[in-house]
Amino acid sequence: MAKEARTKSVMTLAKAEKALRDAGMKFPEVTEDFPWGHRALKVKGKAFIFIALEGDELSLSVKLPSSNSVALTLPFASPTAYGLAKSGWVTARFKRSDRIPVALLSTWMEESYQAVAPKSLAAMIAGGQAVRRTGRSGRSGRTRRSGIK
């Protein structure tokens, strides 16, 4: 019986991984890659989610420029390592016994896609409206030098 329960739980992790992958692949111009042996979904060559299913743990990392402070209050979320946290990246980890909030994680994935994708692609999933982005400096957009002295 314990073996059946464990298999069922691990399948739940696998089903969550598949659901997240399938949802992410529906965004415009997404490709899949496997750097370091982990699944990465990318848009125009830039990763917007990393997903890893290893043993009895499912983890994912997403860029959350708007909601990272709220996300980090959740017990399964932590700042992403390797210096990515300073750019708003958050990692969520789940054990086989955890309940996985796939709907919430899908919302995070959409925010991450919009943060990484070119504006024209991000607008396609934002109902055609421009998506406001801010860099680490808090400024929106880019400034161009006119070259006038």
C-alpha positions in Angstrom: 0.0 0.0 0.0 2.8 2.4 0.9 4.4 1.8 -2.5 1.1 2.6 -4.3 0.7 5.8 -2.3 4.3 6.9 -3.2 3.8 6.1 -6.9 0.6 8.1 -6.9 2.3 11.1 -5.2 5.2 11.0 -7.6 2.8 10.9 -10.5 1.2 14.0 -9.1 4.5 15.8 -9.3 4.9 14.5 -12.9 1.4 15.6 -13.8 2.1 19.1 -12.3 5.3 19.3 -14.3 3.4 18.3 -17.5 0.6 20.8 -16.8 3.1 23.6 -16.3 5.1 22.7 -19.4 1.9 22.4 -21.5 0.7 25.8 -20.3 4.0 27.5 -21.0 4.3 26.0 -24.5 1.0 27.7 -25.5 2.6 31.2 -25.2 3.8 32.7 -28.5 7.1 31.6 -29.9 8.1 29.4 -27.0 10.9 26.8 -27.4 12.0 24.1 -25.0 15.6 23.5 -24.0 17.4 21.4 -21.4 20.4 23.3 -20.1 22.1 21.5 -17.1 19.6 18.7 -17.6 16.6 20.8 -16.5 13.7 21.9 -18.6 13.7 25.5 -19.6 11.0 27.3 -21.6 12.3 30.2 -23.6 11.0 33.0 -25.7 13.4 34.4 -28.3 16.2 32.5 -26.6 15.6 33.9 -23.1 14.4 31.6 -20.4 11.2 32.5 -18.5 10.8 29.3 -16.5 13.1 26.5 -15.4 11.4 23.3 -14.3 13.1 20.4 -12.6 11.6 17.1 -11.5 14.2 15.2 -9.6 13.3 12.2 -7.4 10.6 13.3 -5.0 10.9 17.1 -5.6 9.5 19.4 -8.2 11.0 22.8 -8.4 10.6 25.8 -10.8 12.1 29.2 -11.1 10.3 32.2 -12.6 11.0 35.9 -13.0 8.4 37.9 -11.0 9.2 41.6 -11.3 5.8 42.6 -9.9 4.8 39.9 -7.4 8.1 38.6 -6.1 7.7 40.2 -2.7 4.3 38.6 -2.2 5.5 35.2 -3.7 8.3 35.1 -1.2 5.9 35.1 1.7 4.7 31.7 0.7 6.3 28.7 2.5 7.3 26.9 -0.7 9.0 30.0 -2.3 12.5 31.3 -1.9 14.8 33.7 -3.7 16.5 32.0 -6.7 20.2 31.3 -6.2 23.1 32.2 -8.5 22.3 35.9 -8.2 19.1 35.7 -10.1 17.0 36.8 -7.0 18.2 40.4 -7.4 16.4 40.4 -10.8 13.2 39.2 -9.3 13.6 35.4 -9.8 11.7 33.2 -7.4 12.1 29.4 -6.9 9.2 27.2 -5.7 9.9 23.7 -4.4 7.4 20.9 -3.7 7.8 17.5 -2.1 5.7 14.6 -3.2 3.4 15.1 -0.2 2.7 18.8 -1.0 -0.3 20.1 -2.7 0.9 22.0 -5.8 -1.0 25.2 -6.7 -0.8 24.8 -10.5 -3.1 27.7 -11.2 -1.0 30.1 -9.1 2.2 28.8 -10.7 0.7 29.3 -14.1 -0.1 32.9 -13.2 3.5 33.3 -12.2 4.7 31.7 -15.4 2.6 34.2 -17.4 4.1 37.1 -15.5 7.6 35.7 -16.1 6.9 35.3 -19.8 5.7 38.9 -20.0 8.8 40.1 -18.2 11.2 38.3 -20.6 9.4 38.4 -24.0 9.7 41.2 -26.4 6.9 43.7 -25.9 5.0 42.7 -29.1 4.8 39.1 -27.9 4.0 40.0 -24.3 1.1 42.2 -25.6 -0.4 39.2 -27.4 -1.1 37.4 -24.1 -2.0 40.7 -22.2 -5.1 41.2 -24.3 -3.2 43.3 -26.9 -2.4 46.0 -24.3 1.2 47.1 -23.7 2.8 45.5 -20.7 4.6 47.9 -18.4 8.1 46.8 -17.6 10.6 48.2 -15.2 14.2 47.4 -14.9 16.2 47.3 -11.7 16.5 51.1 -11.7 12.7 51.4 -11.7 12.6 53.3 -14.9 10.2 52.2 -17.6 11.5 51.7 -21.1 14.8 53.0 -22.5 16.2 56.4 -23.0 18.0 57.4 -26.2 20.7 59.9 -26.5 20.1 62.4 -29.2 23.7 63.1 -30.0 23.2 66.9 -29.8 25.9 68.7 -27.9 
